[in-house]
Amino acid sequence: MAEQIDFSSIKLVESVINDEIRDKCRQLCSEFIAGPWKDLTLDEITVTPIEDGLSNRIYACTNLKLTSSKQSGLNANIPAKVVVRLHGSSFVGDQGDMIVVSMDALPLIGEKLYQKGFAPKIYGVFKEGRIEHYIEGIKFPPATWHNTEIIDCIIRKMAEIHQLEMPISKDPCSVLKMAEKFYNLAQENNSFLSVDCYEPEYRPMVQQLLEYDSIGTAEWLRDMAQYIKSPTVFCHNDLHFGNILDRQNSDSLDKRIMIIDYDNCSYGFRSYDLAFFFYAKSFIPGRAETWAGQTITTREEKKRMLKVYLDHLIKIRDGDIDPEVDNLENLEREIDFGDILLQFVFKSVGRGKMSPALAPIFHIMSDNIEKQDANVAEAKERCEQYKQSILSGTGKKSSE
């Protein structure tokens, strides 16, 4: 099926470039950066779309006056190139319906991340988005996505992100509530929740989605969270190679790798953040041409990566950890829980987004979704066994 698809024709988010967009970016840069950016003409600025995102339309803007030989070096504190992010897209709506925290909180989070060295400097914030410093770098090519050294470095950075303090809600169920919102909206507003709306080849997939018990799973997750202890931490919630830059001029892999785009961040179970990356590390959700290469992470691979996470957590905390939760056995149970929460989010959001237009896109990934569903069923059984061991007082570990 995937080989017959023209992936170049599939655009979940399309950053349109025209004179209107160029002028909008020019005006925003003129207003918020000012100085050499003020009163630029359209001939003095280049605006180039940056793809990969599902939640934003992203444009790289270059001030040609600052890159000229006469101007270079004269305005050291003024950027010659910035990124304009416009919230929302055809996939997520005008304001990004998958954003968990309030839109007003995102600039504050971005500034704190910048101060800690985790994000670019912000030059301007406006109702529709923000302007950031342009970070020189490239996206890691697919051939590197299974490189153990790169994966391990990303996981260590996740451990560091999870230690950050942010002045936002500490509700661990924020992502779960976002998914519930999609399910409820689908029940109220999605007119395509009937297999009769779809071509015959898509109907089994749609039927399976409609039969998924979102309400029961949400109740199960809230109950199981009492037994599977997963710490509440600051989470990225959207970590894949589309949101990871390779700053090639840096002198070490740790300095080369930079995680970007925290728009879906929130506090939540660390298990979800880890499970999301383990699931999405072999494809980019916003780039359909990468979907056919998606692979399912095995339990053995997860265990190895969790060991990397735990070792770095112990290091950056100088050994000050909670031994009841910060151990490999518990992390394995957490990932089982995280996989189930991740499936719940995908299924609930899918129910809200499902339409005849998007059915071919969901169908492309159906084989891997079925494999993941089988893994989730096993994970759920292990969680249930662990819960029963706690209730019976035997203390049997789910990994035994």
C-alpha positions as a printed Julia matrix, in Angstrom:
400×3 Matrix{Float64}:
   0.0     0.0    0.0
   2.68    2.51   1.06
   4.71    1.98  -2.15
   1.72    3.04  -4.27
   1.3     6.36  -2.48
   2.77    9.59  -3.83
   4.1    10.83  -0.5
   5.09   14.19  -1.96
   1.41   14.92  -2.5
   0.51   14.36   1.16
   0.7    17.57   3.19
  -0.68   17.52   6.73
   0.62   21.05   7.2
   1.56   23.28   4.32
   3.43   26.51   5.03
   2.17   28.57   2.1
   4.58   31.19   0.8
   3.22   34.18  -1.09
   3.44   37.97  -1.01
   0.87   38.15   1.79
   2.92   35.83   4.03
   6.17   37.61   3.12
   4.64   40.95   4.01
   3.2    39.6    7.26
   6.62   38.27   8.31
   8.26   41.54   7.26
   5.83   43.59   9.34
   6.2    41.35  12.4
  10.0    41.51  12.27
   9.86   45.27  11.77
   7.63   45.7   14.81
   9.3    43.33  17.26
  12.98   43.41  16.3
  13.12   46.95  14.9
  16.58   48.45  14.32
  17.9    47.23  10.95
  14.7    45.19  10.53
  12.5    48.29  10.58
  11.06   49.51   7.29
  12.49   46.68   5.19
  11.06   46.32   1.72
   9.97   42.93   0.39
  13.13   42.94  -1.73
  15.26   43.2    1.42
  13.91   40.12   3.2
  13.73   36.47   2.2
  11.04   34.25   3.7
  11.4    30.48   3.38
   8.97   27.89   4.77
  10.3    25.28   7.19
   8.37   22.03   7.12
   8.05   19.12   9.63
   5.64   20.69  12.14
   2.0    19.75  12.69
   1.12   22.6   15.06
   2.69   25.64  13.4
   3.45   27.28  10.1
   7.14   28.09  10.37
   9.16   30.54   8.28
  12.87   31.39   8.22
  13.31   35.13   7.61
  16.63   36.63   6.5
  17.44   40.34   6.57
  19.43   40.85   3.37
  20.71   44.24   4.56
  22.36   42.57   7.55
  23.91   39.81   5.46
  25.47   42.27   3.01
  29.18   43.03   3.27
  28.52   46.61   4.39
  26.25   45.68   7.26
  27.88   42.47   8.52
  29.5    42.89  11.92
  27.96   46.33  12.55
  24.93   44.99  14.44
  26.33   42.16  16.53
  23.32   42.07  18.87
  20.73   42.09  16.1
  20.0    38.76  14.38
  20.36   38.55  10.62
  18.05   35.55  10.5
  15.03   34.64  12.62
  12.16   32.17  12.69
   8.55   33.33  12.61
   6.13   30.77  14.07
   2.46   31.21  13.32
   0.33   29.05  15.59
  -2.13   26.64  14.06
  -2.48   24.82  10.77
  -5.07   23.04   8.68
  -4.4    19.93  10.78
  -4.66   21.39  14.3
  -6.83   24.47  13.79
  -6.15   28.18  14.1
  -4.68   28.1   17.6
  -3.23   24.6   17.71
  -5.83   22.32  19.29
  -3.19   19.87  20.58
  -1.44   22.5   22.72
  -1.91   21.51  26.36
  -0.8    24.6   28.33
  -2.32   28.05  27.84
  -1.07   30.0   24.84
  -0.04   32.81  27.2
   2.31   30.44  29.04
   4.31   29.35  25.98
   6.47   32.52  25.72
   7.3    32.31  29.44
   8.26   28.66  29.05
  10.32   29.54  25.98
  12.21   32.27  27.85
  13.02   29.96  30.76
  14.17   27.27  28.34
  16.4    29.83  26.6
  17.94   30.88  29.92
  18.75   27.22  30.64
  20.24   26.69  27.17
  17.43   24.45  25.91
  15.77   26.75  23.37
  16.45   29.74  21.1
  16.07   33.36  22.2
  12.61   34.87  21.71
  12.49   38.31  20.07
   8.76   38.86  19.94
   5.44   37.44  21.09
   2.11   38.22  19.48
  -1.37   36.71  19.48
  -0.76   34.47  16.48
   2.72   33.26  17.42
   6.27   34.39  18.13
   9.66   35.28  16.62
  12.74   33.27  17.64
  16.43   33.29  16.88
  17.33   31.09  13.93
  19.6    28.25  15.02
  22.06   27.16  12.38
  21.76   23.43  11.91
  20.19   20.64   9.93
  17.8    17.83  10.7
  19.42   14.45  11.24
  18.9    12.33   8.09
  16.88    9.08   8.39
  20.05    6.99   8.06
  21.11    8.26  11.51
  17.82    7.69  13.33
  18.92    4.28  14.6
  22.41    5.43  15.61
  22.8     4.32  19.22
  25.17    7.15  20.14
  22.72    9.79  18.87
  19.7     8.1   20.49
  21.49    7.86  23.84
  22.46   11.53  23.73
  18.83   12.5   23.09
  17.68   10.35  26.01
  20.19   12.0   28.33
  18.85   15.39  27.26
  15.33   14.17  28.04
  16.45   13.34  31.57
  17.76   16.9   31.9
  14.54   18.43  30.52
  12.55   16.38  33.04
  14.39   18.16  35.88
  13.35   21.67  34.77
  10.95   23.72  36.88
   8.22   25.67  35.09
   5.52   27.96  36.59
   2.61   26.04  35.03
   0.07   23.47  36.18
   1.59   20.3   37.62
  -1.45   18.17  36.72
  -0.02   14.8   35.56
  -3.2    14.06  33.57
  -2.97   17.1   31.28
  -2.29   15.03  28.14
  -4.99   12.54  29.09
  -7.48   15.39  29.46
  -6.46   16.79  26.07
  -7.22   13.43  24.46
 -10.55   13.21  26.29
 -11.41   16.61  24.84
 -10.86   15.25  21.33
 -13.05   12.23  22.03
 -15.87   14.41  23.39
 -15.64   16.87  20.51
 -15.72   13.99  18.04
 -18.93   12.68  19.6
 -20.49   16.13  19.31
 -19.13   17.48  16.03
 -17.51   14.83  13.83
 -20.04   13.94  11.15
 -17.74   11.23   9.77
 -18.11    8.73  12.65
 -19.75    6.14  10.44
 -18.06    3.55   8.25
 -20.54    4.37   5.49
 -18.65    7.65   4.91
 -15.53    5.79   3.77
 -14.28    3.8    0.82
 -14.56    0.02   1.4
 -10.79   -0.47   1.81
 -10.73    1.95   4.77
 -13.83    0.71   6.59
 -12.17   -2.03   8.72
  -9.63    0.5    9.99
 -12.34    3.06  10.74
 -14.5     0.43  12.44
 -11.6    -0.55  14.69
 -11.09    3.09  15.65
 -14.78    3.54  16.41
 -14.81    0.42  18.58
 -11.89    1.6   20.72
 -13.13    2.15  24.29
 -11.83    5.65  25.02
 -14.04    6.2   28.07
 -13.12    2.87  29.64
  -9.42    3.34  28.88
  -9.39    6.8   30.47
 -10.9     5.34  33.64
  -8.39    2.47  33.54
  -5.44    4.87  33.19
  -6.54    7.01  36.14
  -6.96    3.93  38.3
  -3.67    2.32  37.22
  -1.74    5.54  37.9
  -2.19    4.75  41.6
  -0.15    1.56  41.2
   2.31    2.35  38.4
   4.26    5.16  39.99
   5.42    7.49  37.22
   6.78   10.84  38.48
   5.19   14.06  37.29
   7.84   16.03  35.38
   8.12   18.75  32.76
   7.65   16.94  29.41
   8.29   17.86  25.79
   5.39   15.6   24.62
   6.35   15.72  20.93
   9.91   14.44  20.67
  10.94   13.0   17.31
  13.7    13.76  14.82
  11.64   16.53  13.25
  12.15   18.44  16.52
  15.85   17.73  16.9
  18.59   19.84  15.29
  22.16   18.88  14.46
  24.33   21.95  15.07
  27.19   20.59  13.0
  29.72   23.26  13.96
  29.7    22.19  17.62
  32.66   20.19  18.87
  30.8    17.36  20.64
  27.67   15.32  20.03
  26.13   16.68  23.23
  26.54   20.25  21.96
  25.48   19.33  18.43
  22.08   17.97  19.45
  19.42   20.53  20.29
  15.79   19.68  21.03
  13.38   22.32  19.72
   9.64   23.12  19.48
   8.19   22.81  22.97
   4.71   23.98  21.92
   3.06   20.73  23.09
   4.9    20.69  26.42
   3.28   20.31  29.83
   3.82   18.63  33.13
   2.84   14.99  32.98
   3.87   11.41  33.58
   7.49   10.97  32.49
   6.39    7.59  31.13
   4.4     9.32  28.38
   7.32   11.48  27.23
   9.63    8.47  27.07
   7.01    6.27  25.39
   6.33    8.92  22.75
  10.01    9.14  21.75
  10.44    5.36  21.78
   7.45    5.14  19.41
   8.25    8.1   17.12
  12.05    7.95  16.9
  11.98    6.27  13.47
   9.63    8.64  11.62
   8.44   12.25  11.62
   4.67   12.71  12.1
   4.55   15.78   9.84
   6.47   14.17   6.95
   4.5    11.42   5.24
   7.51   10.2    3.25
   9.08    8.94   6.51
   6.13    6.82   7.64
   6.97    3.72   5.63
  10.27    3.5    7.52
   8.68    3.43  10.96
   9.81    0.54  13.15
   8.4    -0.69  16.45
  10.81   -0.45  19.38
  11.3    -3.83  21.08
  11.21   -4.36  24.85
  14.94   -5.12  24.76
  15.64   -1.8   23.04
  13.44    0.03  25.53
  15.26   -1.56  28.46
  18.63   -0.49  27.07
  17.45    3.11  26.57
  15.85    3.22  30.01
  19.19    2.18  31.5
  20.81    5.17  29.73
  18.07    7.44  31.12
  18.44    6.11  34.66
  22.24    6.32  34.68
  22.13    9.95  33.56
  19.35   10.77  36.02
  21.52    9.47  38.86
  24.46   11.52  37.55
  22.69   14.87  37.18
  20.97   14.45  40.56
  24.28   13.51  42.16
  22.7    10.29  43.39
  19.74   12.05  45.03
  16.96    9.88  43.56
  13.85    8.15  44.84
  14.83    4.45  44.91
  11.18    3.35  44.85
  10.57    4.85  41.41
  14.02    5.57  39.98
  14.99    2.0   39.23
  15.0    -0.04  36.05
  12.13   -2.36  37.02
   9.82    0.54  37.77
  10.85    2.36  34.59
   9.9    -0.72  32.58
   6.47   -0.71  34.23
   6.2     3.01  33.55
   6.83    2.45  29.84
   4.05   -0.14  29.75
   1.75    2.48  31.26
   3.12    5.14  28.9
   2.48    2.96  25.85
  -1.16    2.54  26.87
  -1.55    6.29  27.49
   0.08    6.99  24.12
  -2.32    4.64  22.34
  -5.22    6.33  24.13
  -4.04    9.75  22.92
  -3.54    8.57  19.33
  -6.89    6.78  19.16
  -8.84    9.63  20.76
  -7.2    12.3   18.61
  -7.65   10.06  15.57
 -11.35    9.77  16.33
 -11.6    13.54  16.48
  -9.59   14.08  13.29
 -10.91   11.17  11.22
 -12.46   12.1    7.89
 -12.58   10.63   4.37
  -9.78   13.02   3.38
  -7.46   11.77   6.15
  -8.39    8.08   5.9
  -5.63    7.29   3.35
  -3.06    8.83   5.71
  -4.2     6.74   8.68
  -4.25    3.69   6.41
  -0.58    4.1    5.45
   0.4     3.57   9.08
  -2.16    0.87   9.83
   0.33   -2.04   9.79
   2.54   -0.47  12.43
  -0.49    0.66  14.42
  -1.68   -2.97  14.55
   1.76   -4.1   15.78
   1.72   -1.37  18.41
  -1.79   -2.4   19.45
  -0.52   -5.94  20.08
   2.34   -4.6   22.2
  -0.09   -2.4   24.14
  -2.33   -5.39  24.88
   0.66   -7.19  26.4
   1.65   -4.06  28.34
  -1.85   -3.75  29.74
  -1.77   -7.37  30.9
   1.55   -6.79  32.69
   0.14   -3.69  34.4
  -2.9    -5.64  35.56
  -0.68   -8.4   36.92
   1.37   -5.86  38.85
  -1.75   -4.22  40.26
  -3.06   -7.58  41.43
   0.28   -8.4   43.03
   0.06   -5.16  45.02
  -3.54   -5.81  46.05
  -2.75   -9.39  47.08
   0.38   -8.34  48.94
   2.7   -10.63  46.98
   4.61   -7.73  45.45
   5.26   -9.66  42.25
   7.04   -7.52  39.66
   5.46   -7.13  36.24
   8.77   -7.97  34.59
   9.07  -11.32  36.35
